[in-house]
Amino acid sequence: MASTLERVQRIIVDRMALDAATVVPEAKLREDLKVDSLYLVELLNDLEDEFGFTIADEDTKGVETVADVVAMVESKLGA
């Protein structure tokens, strides 16, 4: 089974049509990956579908990097 990081990376690569090599843990969503507010909503929906939970607005506070997304997902999963 793929790790949480690998699953998050795949979702970002697929949604944003990015080169997988650019979606590294330290990549900043807005600055490095050019995730705007519309893509962020779509990305969050994809994460909810993939992992089977709901992401509230407060869950995304302080989420700036791919690693932050992974940490948020893992906290929601109780990992």
PDB file of N, CA, C and O in Angstrom:
ATOM      1  N   MET A   1       0.837  -1.183   0.000  1.00  0.00           N
ATOM      2  CA  MET A   1       0.000   0.000   0.000  1.00  0.00           C
ATOM      3  C   MET A   1       0.884   1.250   0.000  1.00  0.00           C
ATOM      4  O   MET A   1       1.917   1.295   0.668  1.00  0.00           O
ATOM      5  N   ALA A   2       0.470   2.233  -0.740  1.00  0.00           N
ATOM      6  CA  ALA A   2       1.228   3.477  -0.838  1.00  0.00           C
ATOM      7  C   ALA A   2       1.175   4.239   0.483  1.00  0.00           C
ATOM      8  O   ALA A   2       0.184   4.181   1.210  1.00  0.00           O
ATOM      9  N   SER A   3       2.254   4.951   0.777  1.00  0.00           N
ATOM     10  CA  SER A   3       2.288   5.768   1.988  1.00  0.00           C
ATOM     11  C   SER A   3       1.362   6.974   1.828  1.00  0.00           C
ATOM     12  O   SER A   3       0.917   7.296   0.726  1.00  0.00           O
ATOM     13  N   THR A   4       1.089   7.621   2.937  1.00  0.00           N
ATOM     14  CA  THR A   4       0.258   8.829   2.887  1.00  0.00           C
ATOM     15  C   THR A   4       0.909   9.871   1.988  1.00  0.00           C
ATOM     16  O   THR A   4       0.225  10.511   1.189  1.00  0.00           O
ATOM     17  N   LEU A   5       2.217  10.047   2.108  1.00  0.00           N
ATOM     18  CA  LEU A   5       2.928  11.011   1.261  1.00  0.00           C
ATOM     19  C   LEU A   5       2.743  10.670  -0.211  1.00  0.00           C
ATOM     20  O   LEU A   5       2.438  11.551  -1.015  1.00  0.00           O
ATOM     21  N   GLU A   6       2.922   9.411  -0.570  1.00  0.00           N
ATOM     22  CA  GLU A   6       2.778   9.008  -1.977  1.00  0.00           C
ATOM     23  C   GLU A   6       1.361   9.250  -2.484  1.00  0.00           C
ATOM     24  O   GLU A   6       1.171   9.686  -3.619  1.00  0.00           O
ATOM     25  N   ARG A   7       0.386   8.971  -1.660  1.00  0.00           N
ATOM     26  CA  ARG A   7      -1.012   9.183  -2.067  1.00  0.00           C
ATOM     27  C   ARG A   7      -1.310  10.669  -2.241  1.00  0.00           C
ATOM     28  O   ARG A   7      -1.968  11.061  -3.205  1.00  0.00           O
ATOM     29  N   VAL A   8      -0.829  11.495  -1.316  1.00  0.00           N
ATOM     30  CA  VAL A   8      -1.022  12.946  -1.419  1.00  0.00           C
ATOM     31  C   VAL A   8      -0.301  13.475  -2.656  1.00  0.00           C
ATOM     32  O   VAL A   8      -0.858  14.281  -3.402  1.00  0.00           O
ATOM     33  N   GLN A   9       0.928  13.029  -2.875  1.00  0.00           N
ATOM     34  CA  GLN A   9       1.677  13.468  -4.059  1.00  0.00           C
ATOM     35  C   GLN A   9       0.926  13.112  -5.339  1.00  0.00           C
ATOM     36  O   GLN A   9       0.825  13.938  -6.246  1.00  0.00           O
ATOM     37  N   ARG A  10       0.404  11.902  -5.419  1.00  0.00           N
ATOM     38  CA  ARG A  10      -0.321  11.476  -6.620  1.00  0.00           C
ATOM     39  C   ARG A  10      -1.542  12.359  -6.863  1.00  0.00           C
ATOM     40  O   ARG A  10      -1.819  12.746  -7.998  1.00  0.00           O
ATOM     41  N   ILE A  11      -2.265  12.673  -5.797  1.00  0.00           N
ATOM     42  CA  ILE A  11      -3.451  13.521  -5.925  1.00  0.00           C
ATOM     43  C   ILE A  11      -3.063  14.905  -6.441  1.00  0.00           C
ATOM     44  O   ILE A  11      -3.717  15.442  -7.335  1.00  0.00           O
ATOM     45  N   ILE A  12      -2.001  15.482  -5.880  1.00  0.00           N
ATOM     46  CA  ILE A  12      -1.560  16.810  -6.322  1.00  0.00           C
ATOM     47  C   ILE A  12      -1.080  16.763  -7.767  1.00  0.00           C
ATOM     48  O   ILE A  12      -1.425  17.640  -8.560  1.00  0.00           O
ATOM     49  N   VAL A  13      -0.296  15.761  -8.119  1.00  0.00           N
ATOM     50  CA  VAL A  13       0.201  15.620  -9.495  1.00  0.00           C
ATOM     51  C   VAL A  13      -0.963  15.493 -10.464  1.00  0.00           C
ATOM     52  O   VAL A  13      -0.986  16.156 -11.501  1.00  0.00           O
ATOM     53  N   ASP A  14      -1.927  14.646 -10.131  1.00  0.00           N
ATOM     54  CA  ASP A  14      -3.077  14.439 -11.018  1.00  0.00           C
ATOM     55  C   ASP A  14      -3.933  15.692 -11.138  1.00  0.00           C
ATOM     56  O   ASP A  14      -4.314  16.071 -12.246  1.00  0.00           O
ATOM     57  N   ARG A  15      -4.241  16.338 -10.026  1.00  0.00           N
ATOM     58  CA  ARG A  15      -5.123  17.509 -10.032  1.00  0.00           C
ATOM     59  C   ARG A  15      -4.472  18.693 -10.739  1.00  0.00           C
ATOM     60  O   ARG A  15      -5.126  19.402 -11.503  1.00  0.00           O
ATOM     61  N   MET A  16      -3.179  18.903 -10.481  1.00  0.00           N
ATOM     62  CA  MET A  16      -2.491  20.088 -10.993  1.00  0.00           C
ATOM     63  C   MET A  16      -1.745  19.833 -12.298  1.00  0.00           C
ATOM     64  O   MET A  16      -1.192  20.763 -12.885  1.00  0.00           O
ATOM     65  N   ALA A  17      -1.723  18.580 -12.757  1.00  0.00           N
ATOM     66  CA  ALA A  17      -0.981  18.209 -13.968  1.00  0.00           C
ATOM     67  C   ALA A  17       0.480  18.652 -13.857  1.00  0.00           C
ATOM     68  O   ALA A  17       1.019  19.305 -14.751  1.00  0.00           O
ATOM     69  N   LEU A  18       1.099  18.281 -12.744  1.00  0.00           N
ATOM     70  CA  LEU A  18       2.485  18.656 -12.476  1.00  0.00           C
ATOM     71  C   LEU A  18       3.419  17.478 -12.690  1.00  0.00           C
ATOM     72  O   LEU A  18       2.989  16.324 -12.709  1.00  0.00           O
ATOM     73  N   ASP A  19       4.686  17.777 -12.848  1.00  0.00           N
ATOM     74  CA  ASP A  19       5.728  16.766 -12.878  1.00  0.00           C
ATOM     75  C   ASP A  19       5.887  16.250 -11.445  1.00  0.00           C
ATOM     76  O   ASP A  19       6.027  17.040 -10.511  1.00  0.00           O
ATOM     77  N   ALA A  20       5.866  14.955 -11.278  1.00  0.00           N
ATOM     78  CA  ALA A  20       5.952  14.360  -9.940  1.00  0.00           C
ATOM     79  C   ALA A  20       7.211  14.797  -9.193  1.00  0.00           C
ATOM     80  O   ALA A  20       7.204  14.873  -7.965  1.00  0.00           O
ATOM     81  N   ALA A  21       8.283  15.083  -9.917  1.00  0.00           N
ATOM     82  CA  ALA A  21       9.537  15.487  -9.282  1.00  0.00           C
ATOM     83  C   ALA A  21       9.423  16.832  -8.565  1.00  0.00           C
ATOM     84  O   ALA A  21      10.238  17.133  -7.693  1.00  0.00           O
ATOM     85  N   THR A  22       8.430  17.639  -8.916  1.00  0.00           N
ATOM     86  CA  THR A  22       8.265  18.949  -8.272  1.00  0.00           C
ATOM     87  C   THR A  22       7.425  18.874  -7.004  1.00  0.00           C
ATOM     88  O   THR A  22       7.433  19.807  -6.201  1.00  0.00           O
ATOM     89  N   VAL A  23       6.703  17.778  -6.816  1.00  0.00           N
ATOM     90  CA  VAL A  23       5.797  17.655  -5.666  1.00  0.00           C
ATOM     91  C   VAL A  23       6.532  16.926  -4.541  1.00  0.00           C
ATOM     92  O   VAL A  23       6.291  15.751  -4.262  1.00  0.00           O
ATOM     93  N   VAL A  24       7.429  17.666  -3.914  1.00  0.00           N
ATOM     94  CA  VAL A  24       8.250  17.147  -2.821  1.00  0.00           C
ATOM     95  C   VAL A  24       7.701  17.689  -1.500  1.00  0.00           C
ATOM     96  O   VAL A  24       6.989  18.694  -1.499  1.00  0.00           O
ATOM     97  N   PRO A  25       8.018  17.041  -0.376  1.00  0.00           N
ATOM     98  CA  PRO A  25       7.444  17.463   0.900  1.00  0.00           C
ATOM     99  C   PRO A  25       7.622  18.951   1.216  1.00  0.00           C
ATOM    100  O   PRO A  25       6.715  19.576   1.766  1.00  0.00           O
ATOM    101  N   GLU A  26       8.765  19.513   0.879  1.00  0.00           N
ATOM    102  CA  GLU A  26       9.017  20.913   1.226  1.00  0.00           C
ATOM    103  C   GLU A  26       8.431  21.922   0.232  1.00  0.00           C
ATOM    104  O   GLU A  26       8.530  23.129   0.451  1.00  0.00           O
ATOM    105  N   ALA A  27       7.826  21.443  -0.848  1.00  0.00           N
ATOM    106  CA  ALA A  27       7.239  22.349  -1.845  1.00  0.00           C
ATOM    107  C   ALA A  27       6.068  23.119  -1.241  1.00  0.00           C
ATOM    108  O   ALA A  27       5.179  22.538  -0.618  1.00  0.00           O
ATOM    109  N   LYS A  28       6.083  24.430  -1.435  1.00  0.00           N
ATOM    110  CA  LYS A  28       4.992  25.279  -0.954  1.00  0.00           C
ATOM    111  C   LYS A  28       3.859  25.240  -1.971  1.00  0.00           C
ATOM    112  O   LYS A  28       4.070  25.420  -3.170  1.00  0.00           O
ATOM    113  N   LEU A  29       2.654  25.003  -1.464  1.00  0.00           N
ATOM    114  CA  LEU A  29       1.499  24.840  -2.349  1.00  0.00           C
ATOM    115  C   LEU A  29       1.291  26.060  -3.239  1.00  0.00           C
ATOM    116  O   LEU A  29       1.199  25.925  -4.459  1.00  0.00           O
ATOM    117  N   ARG A  30       1.217  27.226  -2.655  1.00  0.00           N
ATOM    118  CA  ARG A  30       0.916  28.432  -3.440  1.00  0.00           C
ATOM    119  C   ARG A  30       2.117  28.920  -4.243  1.00  0.00           C
ATOM    120  O   ARG A  30       2.000  29.164  -5.444  1.00  0.00           O
ATOM    121  N   GLU A  31       3.254  29.063  -3.598  1.00  0.00           N
ATOM    122  CA  GLU A  31       4.410  29.650  -4.265  1.00  0.00           C
ATOM    123  C   GLU A  31       5.065  28.707  -5.273  1.00  0.00           C
ATOM    124  O   GLU A  31       5.318  29.097  -6.413  1.00  0.00           O
ATOM    125  N   ASP A  32       5.337  27.475  -4.862  1.00  0.00           N
ATOM    126  CA  ASP A  32       6.077  26.545  -5.720  1.00  0.00           C
ATOM    127  C   ASP A  32       5.181  25.796  -6.700  1.00  0.00           C
ATOM    128  O   ASP A  32       5.544  25.611  -7.862  1.00  0.00           O
ATOM    129  N   LEU A  33       4.013  25.366  -6.235  1.00  0.00           N
ATOM    130  CA  LEU A  33       3.142  24.530  -7.064  1.00  0.00           C
ATOM    131  C   LEU A  33       2.004  25.314  -7.712  1.00  0.00           C
ATOM    132  O   LEU A  33       1.226  24.758  -8.487  1.00  0.00           O
ATOM    133  N   LYS A  34       1.909  26.600  -7.394  1.00  0.00           N
ATOM    134  CA  LYS A  34       0.900  27.493  -7.999  1.00  0.00           C
ATOM    135  C   LYS A  34      -0.534  27.023  -7.745  1.00  0.00           C
ATOM    136  O   LYS A  34      -1.392  27.125  -8.621  1.00  0.00           O
ATOM    137  N   VAL A  35      -0.784  26.507  -6.540  1.00  0.00           N
ATOM    138  CA  VAL A  35      -2.134  26.093  -6.156  1.00  0.00           C
ATOM    139  C   VAL A  35      -2.910  27.345  -5.761  1.00  0.00           C
ATOM    140  O   VAL A  35      -2.619  27.960  -4.735  1.00  0.00           O
ATOM    141  N   ASP A  36      -3.893  27.722  -6.570  1.00  0.00           N
ATOM    142  CA  ASP A  36      -4.728  28.875  -6.227  1.00  0.00           C
ATOM    143  C   ASP A  36      -5.933  28.395  -5.416  1.00  0.00           C
ATOM    144  O   ASP A  36      -6.060  27.203  -5.132  1.00  0.00           O
ATOM    145  N   SER A  37      -6.813  29.319  -5.048  1.00  0.00           N
ATOM    146  CA  SER A  37      -7.927  28.963  -4.164  1.00  0.00           C
ATOM    147  C   SER A  37      -8.872  27.941  -4.796  1.00  0.00           C
ATOM    148  O   SER A  37      -9.390  27.072  -4.094  1.00  0.00           O
ATOM    149  N   LEU A  38      -9.102  28.028  -6.097  1.00  0.00           N
ATOM    150  CA  LEU A  38      -9.970  27.063  -6.772  1.00  0.00           C
ATOM    151  C   LEU A  38      -9.347  25.670  -6.758  1.00  0.00           C
ATOM    152  O   LEU A  38     -10.013  24.690  -6.426  1.00  0.00           O
ATOM    153  N   TYR A  39      -8.069  25.589  -7.119  1.00  0.00           N
ATOM    154  CA  TYR A  39      -7.393  24.294  -7.093  1.00  0.00           C
ATOM    155  C   TYR A  39      -7.321  23.740  -5.672  1.00  0.00           C
ATOM    156  O   TYR A  39      -7.385  22.526  -5.476  1.00  0.00           O
ATOM    157  N   LEU A  40      -7.189  24.619  -4.682  1.00  0.00           N
ATOM    158  CA  LEU A  40      -7.127  24.153  -3.302  1.00  0.00           C
ATOM    159  C   LEU A  40      -8.431  23.478  -2.903  1.00  0.00           C
ATOM    160  O   LEU A  40      -8.412  22.423  -2.269  1.00  0.00           O
ATOM    161  N   VAL A  41      -9.555  24.069  -3.264  1.00  0.00           N
ATOM    162  CA  VAL A  41     -10.859  23.458  -2.971  1.00  0.00           C
ATOM    163  C   VAL A  41     -10.961  22.099  -3.657  1.00  0.00           C
ATOM    164  O   VAL A  41     -11.397  21.127  -3.040  1.00  0.00           O
ATOM    165  N   GLU A  42     -10.567  22.024  -4.917  1.00  0.00           N
ATOM    166  CA  GLU A  42     -10.618  20.757  -5.651  1.00  0.00           C
ATOM    167  C   GLU A  42      -9.670  19.732  -5.043  1.00  0.00           C
ATOM    168  O   GLU A  42     -10.002  18.551  -4.941  1.00  0.00           O
ATOM    169  N   LEU A  43      -8.495  20.189  -4.643  1.00  0.00           N
ATOM    170  CA  LEU A  43      -7.522  19.305  -4.009  1.00  0.00           C
ATOM    171  C   LEU A  43      -8.072  18.751  -2.696  1.00  0.00           C
ATOM    172  O   LEU A  43      -7.932  17.560  -2.418  1.00  0.00           O
ATOM    173  N   LEU A  44      -8.691  19.602  -1.897  1.00  0.00           N
ATOM    174  CA  LEU A  44      -9.278  19.147  -0.632  1.00  0.00           C
ATOM    175  C   LEU A  44     -10.396  18.141  -0.878  1.00  0.00           C
ATOM    176  O   LEU A  44     -10.518  17.162  -0.142  1.00  0.00           O
ATOM    177  N   ASN A  45     -11.204  18.368  -1.896  1.00  0.00           N
ATOM    178  CA  ASN A  45     -12.253  17.402  -2.254  1.00  0.00           C
ATOM    179  C   ASN A  45     -11.641  16.067  -2.657  1.00  0.00           C
ATOM    180  O   ASN A  45     -12.140  15.010  -2.269  1.00  0.00           O
ATOM    181  N   ASP A  46     -10.564  16.111  -3.431  1.00  0.00           N
ATOM    182  CA  ASP A  46      -9.876  14.880  -3.832  1.00  0.00           C
ATOM    183  C   ASP A  46      -9.334  14.137  -2.613  1.00  0.00           C
ATOM    184  O   ASP A  46      -9.426  12.912  -2.537  1.00  0.00           O
ATOM    185  N   LEU A  47      -8.769  14.879  -1.663  1.00  0.00           N
ATOM    186  CA  LEU A  47      -8.246  14.261  -0.442  1.00  0.00           C
ATOM    187  C   LEU A  47      -9.371  13.624   0.368  1.00  0.00           C
ATOM    188  O   LEU A  47      -9.213  12.523   0.896  1.00  0.00           O
ATOM    189  N   GLU A  48     -10.500  14.312   0.467  1.00  0.00           N
ATOM    190  CA  GLU A  48     -11.649  13.750   1.180  1.00  0.00           C
ATOM    191  C   GLU A  48     -12.106  12.449   0.533  1.00  0.00           C
ATOM    192  O   GLU A  48     -12.403  11.480   1.231  1.00  0.00           O
ATOM    193  N   ASP A  49     -12.162  12.423  -0.790  1.00  0.00           N
ATOM    194  CA  ASP A  49     -12.575  11.210  -1.510  1.00  0.00           C
ATOM    195  C   ASP A  49     -11.569  10.080  -1.311  1.00  0.00           C
ATOM    196  O   ASP A  49     -11.954   8.934  -1.078  1.00  0.00           O
ATOM    197  N   GLU A  50     -10.291  10.400  -1.403  1.00  0.00           N
ATOM    198  CA  GLU A  50      -9.230   9.393  -1.293  1.00  0.00           C
ATOM    199  C   GLU A  50      -9.173   8.773   0.101  1.00  0.00           C
ATOM    200  O   GLU A  50      -9.030   7.559   0.242  1.00  0.00           O
ATOM    201  N   PHE A  51      -9.285   9.616   1.131  1.00  0.00           N
ATOM    202  CA  PHE A  51      -9.058   9.142   2.490  1.00  0.00           C
ATOM    203  C   PHE A  51     -10.336   8.902   3.283  1.00  0.00           C
ATOM    204  O   PHE A  51     -10.289   8.314   4.363  1.00  0.00           O
ATOM    205  N   GLY A  52     -11.473   9.347   2.765  1.00  0.00           N
ATOM    206  CA  GLY A  52     -12.750   9.041   3.398  1.00  0.00           C
ATOM    207  C   GLY A  52     -13.091   9.844   4.636  1.00  0.00           C
ATOM    208  O   GLY A  52     -13.737   9.329   5.548  1.00  0.00           O
ATOM    209  N   PHE A  53     -12.672  11.088   4.682  1.00  0.00           N
ATOM    210  CA  PHE A  53     -13.054  11.957   5.786  1.00  0.00           C
ATOM    211  C   PHE A  53     -13.359  13.349   5.259  1.00  0.00           C
ATOM    212  O   PHE A  53     -13.095  13.663   4.099  1.00  0.00           O
ATOM    213  N   THR A  54     -13.922  14.180   6.134  1.00  0.00           N
ATOM    214  CA  THR A  54     -14.252  15.556   5.781  1.00  0.00           C
ATOM    215  C   THR A  54     -13.177  16.482   6.322  1.00  0.00           C
ATOM    216  O   THR A  54     -12.709  16.319   7.449  1.00  0.00           O
ATOM    217  N   ILE A  55     -12.791  17.454   5.509  1.00  0.00           N
ATOM    218  CA  ILE A  55     -11.793  18.441   5.919  1.00  0.00           C
ATOM    219  C   ILE A  55     -12.510  19.764   6.163  1.00  0.00           C
ATOM    220  O   ILE A  55     -13.094  20.345   5.248  1.00  0.00           O
ATOM    221  N   ALA A  56     -12.459  20.229   7.402  1.00  0.00           N
ATOM    222  CA  ALA A  56     -13.069  21.511   7.763  1.00  0.00           C
ATOM    223  C   ALA A  56     -12.069  22.641   7.513  1.00  0.00           C
ATOM    224  O   ALA A  56     -10.863  22.409   7.427  1.00  0.00           O
ATOM    225  N   ASP A  57     -12.582  23.852   7.400  1.00  0.00           N
ATOM    226  CA  ASP A  57     -11.715  25.011   7.171  1.00  0.00           C
ATOM    227  C   ASP A  57     -10.604  25.109   8.210  1.00  0.00           C
ATOM    228  O   ASP A  57      -9.458  25.410   7.877  1.00  0.00           O
ATOM    229  N   GLU A  58     -10.948  24.855   9.469  1.00  0.00           N
ATOM    230  CA  GLU A  58      -9.938  24.974  10.523  1.00  0.00           C
ATOM    231  C   GLU A  58      -8.832  23.926  10.392  1.00  0.00           C
ATOM    232  O   GLU A  58      -7.732  24.124  10.909  1.00  0.00           O
ATOM    233  N   ASP A  59      -9.109  22.814   9.709  1.00  0.00           N
ATOM    234  CA  ASP A  59      -8.087  21.788   9.493  1.00  0.00           C
ATOM    235  C   ASP A  59      -6.981  22.282   8.572  1.00  0.00           C
ATOM    236  O   ASP A  59      -5.864  21.766   8.612  1.00  0.00           O
ATOM    237  N   THR A  60      -7.280  23.271   7.746  1.00  0.00           N
ATOM    238  CA  THR A  60      -6.307  23.735   6.752  1.00  0.00           C
ATOM    239  C   THR A  60      -5.493  24.932   7.229  1.00  0.00           C
ATOM    240  O   THR A  60      -4.621  25.411   6.503  1.00  0.00           O
ATOM    241  N   LYS A  61      -5.760  25.418   8.425  1.00  0.00           N
ATOM    242  CA  LYS A  61      -4.988  26.543   8.964  1.00  0.00           C
ATOM    243  C   LYS A  61      -3.522  26.140   9.097  1.00  0.00           C
ATOM    244  O   LYS A  61      -3.208  25.107   9.688  1.00  0.00           O
ATOM    245  N   GLY A  62      -2.638  26.948   8.552  1.00  0.00           N
ATOM    246  CA  GLY A  62      -1.210  26.685   8.641  1.00  0.00           C
ATOM    247  C   GLY A  62      -0.693  25.673   7.638  1.00  0.00           C
ATOM    248  O   GLY A  62       0.494  25.345   7.654  1.00  0.00           O
ATOM    249  N   VAL A  63      -1.550  25.173   6.769  1.00  0.00           N
ATOM    250  CA  VAL A  63      -1.119  24.213   5.751  1.00  0.00           C
ATOM    251  C   VAL A  63      -0.536  24.995   4.575  1.00  0.00           C
ATOM    252  O   VAL A  63      -1.258  25.655   3.829  1.00  0.00           O
ATOM    253  N   GLU A  64       0.791  24.905   4.427  1.00  0.00           N
ATOM    254  CA  GLU A  64       1.471  25.653   3.376  1.00  0.00           C
ATOM    255  C   GLU A  64       2.280  24.774   2.433  1.00  0.00           C
ATOM    256  O   GLU A  64       2.510  25.146   1.282  1.00  0.00           O
ATOM    257  N   THR A  65       2.713  23.609   2.910  1.00  0.00           N
ATOM    258  CA  THR A  65       3.571  22.743   2.104  1.00  0.00           C
ATOM    259  C   THR A  65       2.922  21.372   1.906  1.00  0.00           C
ATOM    260  O   THR A  65       1.918  21.042   2.536  1.00  0.00           O
ATOM    261  N   VAL A  66       3.519  20.594   1.021  1.00  0.00           N
ATOM    262  CA  VAL A  66       3.059  19.220   0.814  1.00  0.00           C
ATOM    263  C   VAL A  66       3.172  18.447   2.130  1.00  0.00           C
ATOM    264  O   VAL A  66       2.276  17.674   2.471  1.00  0.00           O
ATOM    265  N   ALA A  67       4.254  18.649   2.863  1.00  0.00           N
ATOM    266  CA  ALA A  67       4.428  17.973   4.156  1.00  0.00           C
ATOM    267  C   ALA A  67       3.320  18.360   5.133  1.00  0.00           C
ATOM    268  O   ALA A  67       2.864  17.526   5.915  1.00  0.00           O
ATOM    269  N   ASP A  68       2.883  19.623   5.092  1.00  0.00           N
ATOM    270  CA  ASP A  68       1.777  20.058   5.949  1.00  0.00           C
ATOM    271  C   ASP A  68       0.483  19.328   5.585  1.00  0.00           C
ATOM    272  O   ASP A  68      -0.297  18.962   6.465  1.00  0.00           O
ATOM    273  N   VAL A  69       0.260  19.119   4.296  1.00  0.00           N
ATOM    274  CA  VAL A  69      -0.930  18.383   3.849  1.00  0.00           C
ATOM    275  C   VAL A  69      -0.874  16.957   4.392  1.00  0.00           C
ATOM    276  O   VAL A  69      -1.865  16.442   4.909  1.00  0.00           O
ATOM    277  N   VAL A  70       0.287  16.330   4.271  1.00  0.00           N
ATOM    278  CA  VAL A  70       0.459  14.960   4.765  1.00  0.00           C
ATOM    279  C   VAL A  70       0.205  14.910   6.274  1.00  0.00           C
ATOM    280  O   VAL A  70      -0.480  14.007   6.755  1.00  0.00           O
ATOM    281  N   ALA A  71       0.748  15.865   7.017  1.00  0.00           N
ATOM    282  CA  ALA A  71       0.548  15.902   8.471  1.00  0.00           C
ATOM    283  C   ALA A  71      -0.927  16.072   8.811  1.00  0.00           C
ATOM    284  O   ALA A  71      -1.424  15.439   9.743  1.00  0.00           O
ATOM    285  N   MET A  72      -1.633  16.921   8.065  1.00  0.00           N
ATOM    286  CA  MET A  72      -3.063  17.122   8.305  1.00  0.00           C
ATOM    287  C   MET A  72      -3.823  15.821   8.061  1.00  0.00           C
ATOM    288  O   MET A  72      -4.666  15.425   8.866  1.00  0.00           O
ATOM    289  N   VAL A  73      -3.517  15.159   6.943  1.00  0.00           N
ATOM    290  CA  VAL A  73      -4.190  13.903   6.608  1.00  0.00           C
ATOM    291  C   VAL A  73      -3.919  12.862   7.693  1.00  0.00           C
ATOM    292  O   VAL A  73      -4.839  12.188   8.156  1.00  0.00           O
ATOM    293  N   GLU A  74      -2.664  12.735   8.092  1.00  0.00           N
ATOM    294  CA  GLU A  74      -2.321  11.738   9.105  1.00  0.00           C
ATOM    295  C   GLU A  74      -2.989  12.043  10.440  1.00  0.00           C
ATOM    296  O   GLU A  74      -3.373  11.122  11.161  1.00  0.00           O
ATOM    297  N   SER A  75      -3.134  13.321  10.781  1.00  0.00           N
ATOM    298  CA  SER A  75      -3.823  13.649  12.037  1.00  0.00           C
ATOM    299  C   SER A  75      -5.304  13.296  11.944  1.00  0.00           C
ATOM    300  O   SER A  75      -5.898  12.850  12.926  1.00  0.00           O
ATOM    301  N   LYS A  76      -5.905  13.492  10.770  1.00  0.00           N
ATOM    302  CA  LYS A  76      -7.310  13.125  10.570  1.00  0.00           C
ATOM    303  C   LYS A  76      -7.486  11.603  10.624  1.00  0.00           C
ATOM    304  O   LYS A  76      -8.509  11.108  11.097  1.00  0.00           O
ATOM    305  N   LEU A  77      -6.490  10.875  10.142  1.00  0.00           N
ATOM    306  CA  LEU A  77      -6.549   9.414  10.140  1.00  0.00           C
ATOM    307  C   LEU A  77      -6.182   8.826  11.497  1.00  0.00           C
ATOM    308  O   LEU A  77      -6.415   7.645  11.755  1.00  0.00           O
ATOM    309  N   GLY A  78      -5.607   9.659  12.363  1.00  0.00           N
ATOM    310  CA  GLY A  78      -5.163   9.166  13.660  1.00  0.00           C
ATOM    311  C   GLY A  78      -3.894   8.357  13.565  1.00  0.00           C
ATOM    312  O   GLY A  78      -3.616   7.516  14.420  1.00  0.00           O
ATOM    313  N   ALA A  79      -3.119   8.612  12.517  1.00  0.00           N
ATOM    314  CA  ALA A  79      -1.873   7.856  12.290  1.00  0.00           C
ATOM    315  C   ALA A  79      -0.756   8.356  13.181  1.00  0.00           C
ATOM    316  O   ALA A  79       0.358   7.837  13.124  1.00  0.00           O
TER     317      ALA A  79
END
